[in-house]
Amino acid sequence: MFHNYSKSKILAIINFALIALIVTACNSFTEPEPQLRIGTNTWTGYELLYLARQLGYYDESQLRLVEFNSASDVLTAFRNGSLEAAALTLDETLTLLQDGFALKIILVVDFSNGGDVLLGKPHLKSLDMLHGKTIAVENTATGAVLLDGALQAANLDVADVEIVSCTWNEHEKCFQSADAVVTFDPAKTRLLRQGAVQLFDSSQIPDRIVDVLVVREKVLADDRIALGQLMQGYFNARQYYFENQKKAAGLMAPRMALTAEEVMKAFEGITLPDLGENHALLDSKAAGIQKITLRLRDLMLQQNLLRKAVNVSVLANSSFLPDLFQ
């Protein structure tokens, strides 16, 4: 068949065929990039997502959990397009809306009910002793909301204390030089072990620190299968936790660098809405999360944590939640 071709042309054809075979073989062994990337920082409420992965509830060719050192890093990654979804606090979600990001809340993960705290050095016996002291806090709206509640309870103003910026992964280190720190588990538990005293917690400002899962609007239609799997896996893991608390806590303990007993104690500081409660919070007719978001938005505007009012009337999307009667 090659009688009309020169030797050089024949060699060129053979080389081209070999290269094509190599490229095809390489592509067949290349893992496809997961369609849905979900960013989180380390926080008790988000651990059920990782428990779901550990229990094999997720197909990692469809979705991938990406852990960051701080909430600030998660926000940065979401802003620059590195994530399709993110686990955020409700106030962080409002800051994204303010900056023009089109997104939806598809899951209410938890309500902080003591999980976020202001811890002080042992010599600080009460909140009013913070006057003139140094407080380390992450530069996020969540940290500001908790600190604002603590200062109001102490009848203090921001000008009465010295604020030091400190990301979550540095909380324990910052506490060595600061008088107090705004933090959460697992750092909270480790600092209490070291003798820190709890001065204030999120149970004193109910419904202000709420964790949600947000997704970019533009991927809602394209990633329906992965999003459905994400939600089903999450609620399966939630059920597994409540039916097998000690075993589940043991599985989560290494990631959190806590003991299983400390993990269970950490979960006492949050409220985890079940499937029915999520439907009540996110369904358009009930719109429970809308009322909570409006109150938080107004508070953040009063405290200059938002530059402008944002529309939250169509923020919730319950369509990816598992059916209540399946």
C-alpha positions in Angstrom: 0.0 0.0 0.0 3.0 2.3 0.4 4.5 1.7 -3.0 3.9 5.3 -4.2 5.4 6.8 -1.0 9.0 7.7 -0.3 10.8 6.2 2.7 10.7 9.5 4.5 6.9 9.8 4.1 6.3 6.3 5.3 8.4 7.0 8.4 6.5 10.2 9.0 3.1 8.3 8.8 4.4 5.7 11.2 5.7 8.3 13.7 2.3 10.2 13.5 0.4 7.0 14.2 2.7 6.2 17.2 2.3 9.6 18.7 -1.5 9.4 18.3 -1.5 6.0 20.1 0.6 7.4 23.0 -1.6 10.4 23.4 -4.7 8.2 23.3 -3.2 5.9 25.9 -2.2 8.8 28.2 -5.7 10.3 28.0 -7.3 7.0 28.9 -5.3 7.0 32.2 -5.9 10.6 33.0 -8.5 11.2 35.7 -11.1 13.7 34.5 -11.3 16.8 36.5 -14.3 16.6 39.0 -17.1 18.8 37.8 -18.0 20.2 41.2 -15.4 21.6 43.5 -16.7 22.5 47.0 -14.5 24.6 49.3 -14.5 24.5 53.1 -12.3 25.6 56.0 -12.0 23.4 59.1 -15.2 23.8 61.2 -17.3 21.3 63.1 -20.4 21.8 61.0 -18.5 21.0 57.7 -17.1 17.8 59.0 -20.2 15.8 57.9 -19.2 16.5 54.3 -15.9 14.8 54.9 -17.5 12.0 56.9 -19.7 11.4 53.8 -16.6 11.1 51.7 -14.9 8.8 54.2 -17.9 6.6 54.2 -17.9 6.3 50.4 -21.1 8.2 49.8 -19.5 10.4 47.1 -18.2 9.5 43.6 -15.0 11.7 43.5 -15.1 11.7 39.8 -18.2 13.9 40.1 -17.3 16.1 43.0 -14.3 17.0 45.1 -14.1 18.6 48.6 -11.3 21.2 48.8 -10.1 22.2 52.3 -8.5 25.6 53.0 -6.7 27.0 56.0 -9.2 29.8 56.6 -12.6 31.1 55.7 -10.8 34.0 54.0 -9.0 31.6 51.7 -12.3 29.9 50.8 -13.8 33.3 49.8 -10.7 34.2 47.8 -10.9 30.8 45.9 -14.6 31.3 45.2 -14.1 34.8 44.0 -11.3 33.8 41.6 -13.4 31.0 40.1 -11.5 28.1 41.6 -14.7 26.7 43.2 -18.2 26.0 42.0 -19.6 25.7 45.6 -18.5 26.7 49.1 -19.4 26.1 52.7 -19.7 29.7 54.1 -21.3 31.6 56.9 -24.4 33.5 56.0 -22.7 36.8 56.5 -19.9 35.8 54.2 -22.6 34.9 51.6 -24.0 38.4 52.0 -20.6 39.9 51.2 -20.4 37.9 48.0 -23.9 39.0 47.0 -22.8 42.6 47.7 -19.9 42.2 45.2 -22.3 40.9 42.5 -21.8 37.2 42.6 -24.9 35.2 41.5 -25.4 32.3 43.8 -27.9 30.2 45.7 -28.1 28.6 49.1 -28.9 24.9 48.7 -28.3 23.7 52.2 -28.4 25.2 55.7 -25.5 23.3 57.4 -25.8 24.5 61.0 -26.6 27.2 63.5 -23.7 28.1 65.8 -25.1 27.7 69.3 -21.9 28.1 71.4 -19.5 26.8 68.8 -18.0 30.2 68.1 -16.4 31.8 71.1 -14.3 34.6 72.5 -11.6 33.1 74.7 -9.4 35.0 77.1 -6.3 34.5 79.1 -6.9 33.0 82.6 -6.5 36.4 84.3 -9.5 37.8 82.4 -12.5 36.9 84.7 -15.2 38.9 82.9 -15.9 40.7 79.6 -15.5 44.2 81.0 -11.8 43.3 81.7 -11.2 43.4 78.0 -10.9 47.2 78.1 -7.5 48.1 76.6 -6.7 44.5 75.8 -5.6 42.9 72.6 -8.1 40.7 70.7 -7.0 38.4 67.8 -9.8 37.8 65.2 -9.9 36.6 61.6 -10.7 39.4 59.2 -14.1 38.1 58.2 -17.6 39.2 58.8 -18.2 36.1 61.1 -15.4 37.2 63.4 -16.7 40.8 63.4 -20.3 39.6 64.2 -19.1 37.5 67.2 -16.8 40.3 68.4 -19.5 42.9 68.0 -21.9 40.8 70.2 -19.2 40.3 72.8 -18.3 44.0 73.0 -21.9 45.0 73.2 -22.4 42.6 76.1 -19.4 44.2 77.8 -20.6 47.8 77.1 -17.4 48.4 75.1 -16.6 49.9 71.7 -14.1 48.7 69.1 -12.0 51.7 70.0 -11.8 50.4 73.6 -9.7 47.3 72.5 -6.8 46.6 70.1 -7.8 44.3 67.2 -5.2 42.0 65.7 -5.9 40.2 62.4 -5.4 36.4 62.8 -6.5 33.7 60.4 -8.0 30.5 61.8 -4.9 28.3 61.3 -3.0 30.8 63.5 -5.5 31.2 66.3 -3.5 29.1 68.8 -0.3 30.9 67.9 -1.9 34.4 68.1 -3.4 33.6 71.5 0.2 33.3 72.9 0.7 37.1 72.4 -2.9 38.4 72.5 -5.1 38.7 75.6 -8.1 37.1 73.8 -9.1 35.4 70.6 -12.3 34.9 68.6 -12.2 31.3 67.5 -14.1 28.0 67.0 -13.5 24.3 67.1 -11.2 22.5 66.8 -8.9 25.4 67.9 -11.5 26.3 70.7 -11.1 22.9 72.4 -7.3 22.9 72.1 -7.1 26.4 73.7 -9.5 25.5 76.5 -7.2 22.5 77.2 -4.4 25.0 77.6 -6.3 27.0 80.2 -8.1 29.6 78.2 -11.4 30.9 79.7 -14.6 31.3 77.7 -15.9 34.9 77.9 -18.6 34.9 75.3 -20.2 32.5 72.8 -22.6 32.4 69.9 -25.5 31.0 71.9 -25.8 34.6 73.2 -26.4 36.0 69.7 -28.8 33.3 68.2 -29.3 33.1 64.5 -26.4 35.4 63.7 -23.8 32.8 62.8 -25.4 30.4 60.3 -23.4 28.1 58.0 -24.7 27.4 54.5 -23.7 25.7 51.3 -23.7 28.1 48.3 -23.4 27.3 44.6 -22.9 29.5 41.6 -26.1 30.0 39.7 -24.5 29.1 36.4 -23.6 25.6 37.5 -27.0 24.7 38.9 -28.2 23.2 35.6 -24.9 21.6 34.5 -24.1 19.8 37.8 -27.5 18.6 38.9 -26.3 15.0 39.3 -23.3 15.9 41.4 -25.3 18.4 43.5 -27.9 15.8 44.2 -25.2 13.3 45.2 -23.7 15.9 47.4 -26.9 16.5 49.2 -27.9 12.8 49.6 -24.4 12.0 50.8 -24.5 14.8 53.4 -27.9 13.7 54.9 -26.7 10.0 54.9 -23.7 11.1 56.8 -25.8 13.2 59.2 -28.0 10.1 59.9 -24.9 8.0 60.3 -23.5 10.4 62.9 -26.7 10.5 65.0 -27.1 6.7 64.9 -23.4 5.9 65.5 -22.0 9.0 67.4 -19.0 7.4 69.0 -17.9 5.6 65.8 -18.5 8.6 63.6 -16.7 10.9 66.1 -13.8 8.4 66.0 -13.7 8.7 62.2 -13.7 12.5 62.3 -11.3 12.9 65.2 -8.0 12.6 63.2 -9.0 15.3 60.8 -9.9 17.7 63.6 -6.9 16.7 65.8 -9.2 16.1 68.7 -10.3 13.0 70.6 -13.6 11.3 69.8 -15.0 12.6 73.0 -13.9 16.2 72.2 -15.5 15.9 68.7 -18.9 14.9 70.3 -18.5 17.9 72.7 -17.8 20.2 69.7 -21.0 19.1 68.0 -22.9 20.2 71.1 -22.0 23.8 70.2 -24.0 23.6 66.9 -27.5 22.8 65.8 -27.7 20.7 62.6 -31.0 21.2 60.8 -32.4 17.9 59.5 -34.0 17.3 56.1 -37.4 18.5 57.1 -36.0 21.7 58.8 -33.9 22.4 55.6 -37.1 22.2 53.5 -38.8 24.6 55.9 -35.8 27.0 55.7 -35.3 26.8 52.0 -38.6 26.1 50.3 -40.0 29.2 48.7 -43.3 29.2 50.6 -41.7 28.9 54.0 -38.5 30.9 53.3 -37.3 30.7 56.8 -33.7 31.5 55.8 -34.9 34.6 54.1 -36.2 36.1 57.4 -32.9 35.2 59.2 -30.9 36.7 56.3 -32.9 39.9 56.3 -32.3 40.4 60.1 -28.6 39.6 59.6 -28.3 42.0 56.6 -29.8 44.8 58.6 -27.5 44.2 61.5 -24.5 44.1 59.2 -25.6 47.4 57.6 -25.9 49.0 61.0 -22.4 47.8 62.0 -20.9 48.9 58.6 -20.1 45.2 57.7 -22.0 45.7 54.4 -21.6 48.7 52.1 -25.1 48.4 50.7 -28.4 46.4 51.0 -28.5 43.3 48.9 -31.6 41.4 47.6 -32.1 38.1 49.5 -35.6 37.4 48.3 -34.5 34.7 45.8 -31.4 33.4 47.5 -32.7 30.0 48.6 -33.0 26.9 46.4 -34.4 23.7 47.9 -34.5 21.7 44.6 -31.4 19.7 45.4 -32.6 18.6 48.8 -33.6 14.9 49.0 -37.4 14.3 48.9 -39.0 14.3 52.3 -41.0 11.2 51.5 -38.5 9.0 49.6 
